[in-house]
Amino acid sequence: MEFQFIKGGRFLMGTDDKIGFSGDYEGPATSVFVSDFEIATTTVSNQDFATFVQQTGYQTLAERKGNSFVFHLFIEETKRSHYPHPAGAPWWKVVPGTDWAHPYGPTSSIQGLEDHPVVHMALEDAFAYCRWAGLHLPTEAQWEYAARAGNTTTYPWGQELVDEKGHHANTWQGAFPWENSQDDGFIGTAPVTYFEPNQFGLYQMIGNVWEWCCNPRYTLLEDFNRRPFELTDEILGEEYAIRGGSFLCHSSYCNRYRVAARNGSHIQSTTSHLGFRCIREVTHD
């Protein structure tokens, strides 16, 4: 895993555009200061997480509870009706035997997916990896500052999700959630370095998988100036922030793959599109 040094500074966090969900508290755009830090150029990959497990014997929450949420298109069509789903989201199936090493069910594996992002990660799993590696999860402020890479555009590369250069991120194309045309080349996750990095050299800050942050969901933007969020595993609530969107995001349902977009998840949630990226604190003598 490689890291980039990020010179801290003040930036305009959030947006005044009314294109998101009001309950996500994306605005008003607020001047926020972040100190210097280092951030991984990619999300944690399956190979990264496998090394951690091999050295520690760690078992993820999905392994301990015996199931996880699998997106329905990853399940054989004749078997989809065999699994329960949460109310209002029939495209998510609770599949026994699913975890990071068996991402689509008990007979699946990560063979050939070693360079893809690890998924089915609960918040406690991300914290456990960070403790082992001497790293931390970013705050939303650090994440957005790094994702913007000095720009003020809707996406790290510009104002349009798809422009004359084509696709810049792994998102959904087609009629969500039933048909994905795979115009970007993927129906599920992509290798962590597949698309061009942003101007800070960071890959796939948008799309591919959601990334856990270390602050609770619904933290007001102004609060990132009022107090630092401890970069520890002290969990302060039931929902924590996730950022960046995933391969399932589409403007018709979840327009949260914008740089300023905010979202959150229950701390024990484990799904086909939930991973994490690490940061390293910078100390100055």
C-alpha positions in Angstrom: 0.0 0.0 0.0 1.4 3.4 -1.0 0.7 6.7 0.7 0.7 10.3 -0.5 1.6 13.2 1.7 -1.2 15.8 1.7 -0.3 19.3 2.7 -3.0 20.6 4.9 -4.9 23.9 4.6 -8.3 25.5 4.5 -10.9 24.6 1.9 -14.5 25.0 1.2 -16.2 21.7 2.3 -19.6 20.7 1.2 -21.8 22.5 -1.4 -24.6 24.9 -1.8 -26.0 23.1 -4.8 -29.4 21.6 -4.2 -28.7 18.3 -6.0 -28.2 16.0 -3.1 -30.4 14.9 -0.2 -31.3 17.6 2.3 -31.0 15.1 5.2 -27.3 14.5 4.3 -26.3 18.0 5.5 -24.1 18.7 2.5 -24.3 22.4 3.1 -24.0 25.2 3.5 -20.5 25.1 2.1 -18.2 25.8 5.0 -14.6 26.8 5.3 -12.8 24.0 7.1 -9.1 23.5 8.1 -7.3 20.2 7.9 -3.7 19.6 9.1 -1.1 17.7 7.1 -1.7 14.0 6.8 -0.8 11.0 4.5 -3.5 9.0 2.7 -3.4 5.7 0.9 -3.5 6.0 -2.8 -6.0 3.2 -2.9 -8.6 1.5 -0.8 -7.5 -1.6 1.1 -7.4 -4.5 -1.4 -8.3 -8.1 -0.9 -4.6 -8.9 -0.9 -3.9 -6.3 1.8 -6.6 -7.7 4.0 -5.6 -11.3 3.4 -2.1 -10.4 4.7 -3.7 -9.0 7.8 -5.8 -12.1 8.4 -2.9 -14.4 7.7 -0.8 -12.7 10.3 -3.5 -12.2 13.0 -6.2 -14.8 12.5 -8.8 -12.0 12.6 -12.4 -12.9 11.8 -14.6 -10.2 10.4 -18.1 -9.4 11.7 -19.6 -11.0 8.6 -17.7 -14.2 9.3 -18.8 -14.2 12.9 -22.5 -13.6 12.2 -22.5 -16.0 9.3 -23.9 -13.9 6.5 -23.7 -10.6 4.6 -25.6 -8.6 2.0 -25.0 -9.5 -1.6 -26.3 -7.5 -4.5 -28.8 -9.6 -6.4 -27.1 -9.6 -9.8 -24.2 -11.5 -8.2 -26.5 -14.4 -7.4 -27.7 -17.0 -9.8 -31.1 -15.9 -11.0 -32.9 -19.1 -10.0 -31.6 -18.8 -6.5 -32.3 -15.1 -5.7 -35.7 -15.8 -4.3 -34.2 -18.2 -1.8 -32.7 -15.4 0.3 -34.5 -12.7 2.4 -34.0 -9.1 1.7 -34.5 -5.9 3.7 -37.8 -4.0 3.4 -37.8 -1.6 0.4 -34.5 -3.0 -1.1 -35.2 -6.3 -2.8 -31.9 -6.0 -4.7 -30.0 -6.8 -1.4 -30.0 -10.4 -0.4 -28.9 -11.8 3.0 -26.7 -14.7 1.9 -25.3 -17.2 4.5 -21.6 -17.9 4.2 -20.8 -14.5 2.6 -17.8 -12.5 3.8 -14.7 -10.7 2.5 -13.1 -14.0 1.3 -16.4 -15.2 -0.2 -17.9 -12.0 -1.6 -20.8 -13.5 -3.5 -21.7 -16.4 -1.3 -20.0 -19.5 0.2 -18.9 -21.0 -3.0 -17.2 -17.8 -4.3 -13.7 -16.7 -3.6 -11.3 -13.7 -4.1 -9.1 -15.7 -6.5 -8.5 -13.3 -9.4 -9.8 -10.4 -7.3 -6.7 -9.9 -5.2 -6.2 -6.3 -6.6 -9.9 -5.4 -6.0 -11.1 -3.6 -2.9 -11.9 -5.7 0.1 -15.7 -5.6 0.8 -18.2 -6.8 3.4 -16.3 -4.6 5.9 -18.1 -3.5 9.1 -16.7 -0.4 10.8 -15.0 -2.6 13.5 -13.2 -4.6 10.8 -11.8 -1.4 9.3 -10.7 -0.2 12.8 -9.1 -3.6 13.5 -7.0 -3.5 10.3 -6.0 0.1 11.0 -4.8 -0.8 14.6 -2.7 -3.7 13.2 -1.2 -1.5 10.5 -0.6 1.6 12.7 -3.0 3.6 10.6 -6.4 5.4 11.0 -9.6 6.1 9.1 -9.9 9.6 7.7 -12.4 12.1 8.9 -14.9 13.3 6.3 -13.0 16.6 6.2 -9.7 14.8 5.4 -11.5 12.5 2.9 -13.1 15.4 1.0 -10.0 17.5 1.0 -8.0 14.6 -0.5 -10.7 13.8 -3.0 -11.0 17.4 -4.2 -7.2 17.6 -4.8 -7.4 21.4 -4.9 -10.4 21.5 -7.2 -13.9 22.9 -6.6 -15.7 20.8 -9.3 -18.5 18.3 -8.8 -16.1 15.4 -9.5 -12.3 15.3 -9.0 -11.9 15.5 -12.8 -14.6 18.1 -13.7 -18.3 18.9 -13.8 -19.5 15.9 -15.7 -19.5 12.3 -14.6 -18.8 11.1 -18.1 -17.1 13.5 -20.5 -15.3 13.4 -23.8 -12.6 11.2 -22.3 -15.1 8.6 -21.2 -15.6 7.1 -17.8 -13.5 8.2 -14.9 -15.0 6.0 -12.2 -16.8 2.8 -11.6 -20.5 3.6 -11.2 -23.8 2.2 -12.5 -24.9 2.6 -16.1 -28.5 1.5 -17.0 -31.7 1.1 -15.1 -30.9 0.7 -11.5 -31.1 -1.9 -9.9 -32.1 -4.3 -12.6 -29.9 -3.7 -15.6 -26.3 -2.6 -15.8 -24.9 -2.0 -19.3 -21.3 -2.1 -17.9 -20.3 0.7 -20.2 -17.4 1.4 -17.8 -16.3 -2.2 -18.0 -17.6 -3.5 -14.7 -20.7 -4.9 -13.1 -19.0 -5.1 -9.7 -15.8 -3.8 -8.2 -12.8 -2.8 -10.4 -9.1 -3.2 -9.5 -8.1 -0.5 -7.1 -5.8 1.3 -9.6 -8.0 0.8 -12.7 -9.1 4.4 -13.4 -6.8 7.5 -13.6 -5.9 9.0 -10.2 -6.9 12.5 -9.1 -4.3 15.4 -9.0 -3.1 14.2 -5.6 -2.4 10.7 -7.1 -5.3 9.0 -5.4 -7.2 6.3 -7.1 -11.0 5.9 -7.2 -12.0 8.4 -4.6 -15.3 8.3 -6.5 -17.1 5.1 -7.2 -16.0 1.4 -6.8 -16.7 1.0 -3.1 -18.0 3.2 -0.2 -15.2 4.2 2.2 -15.7 4.3 6.0 -14.8 7.5 7.8 -14.0 7.9 11.5 -16.7 10.4 12.4 -20.4 9.8 13.1 -23.0 10.3 10.3 -24.8 13.7 10.3 -21.8 15.6 11.8 -22.3 19.2 10.8 -19.6 20.6 8.5 -18.9 23.5 11.0 -18.1 20.9 13.6 -15.0 19.8 11.8 -13.5 23.2 12.8 -14.8 23.1 16.4 -13.2 19.9 17.6 -10.9 17.2 16.2 -12.3 13.8 15.8 -10.2 11.3 17.6 -8.7 8.9 15.1 -9.3 5.8 17.3 -11.8 3.0 17.4 -14.0 4.6 20.0 -17.4 4.2 18.3 -19.7 7.1 19.2 -23.0 6.1 17.7 -24.9 3.6 15.5 -24.2 5.2 12.2 -20.9 6.4 10.8 -20.0 8.4 7.7 -19.2 6.7 4.4 -17.9 8.5 1.4 -17.3 8.3 -2.3 -20.2 6.2 -3.7 -19.8 2.8 -5.2 -20.2 0.8 -8.4 -24.0 0.8 -7.5 -24.4 4.5 -7.5 -26.7 6.1 -10.2 -28.3 9.5 -10.4 -31.7 8.0 -10.5 -31.3 6.5 -7.1 -28.2 7.5 -5.2 -26.5 10.7 -6.5 -23.9 10.4 -3.8 -20.7 9.8 -5.9 -20.1 13.6 -6.0 -17.1 14.9 -4.1 -19.4 16.8 -1.7 -21.9 14.1 -1.3 -22.4 12.6 2.2 -23.8 9.3 3.4 -23.6 6.9 6.3 -24.1 3.3 7.3 -24.9 1.4 10.4 -21.6 0.4 12.1 -22.4 -3.3 11.7 -23.4 -3.1 8.1 -21.6 -5.4 5.7 -22.3 -5.4 2.0 -20.9 -6.1 -1.5 -19.8 -2.4 -1.9 -18.5 -1.3 1.5 -14.7 -1.0 2.1 -12.2 1.5 3.5 -9.1 3.6 2.9 -6.5 4.4 5.5 -4.6 7.5 6.5 -1.4 8.1 8.5 -0.9 10.9 10.9 1.9 13.3 10.3 3.9 14.6 13.2 6.2 17.6 13.0 9.2 18.0 15.2 
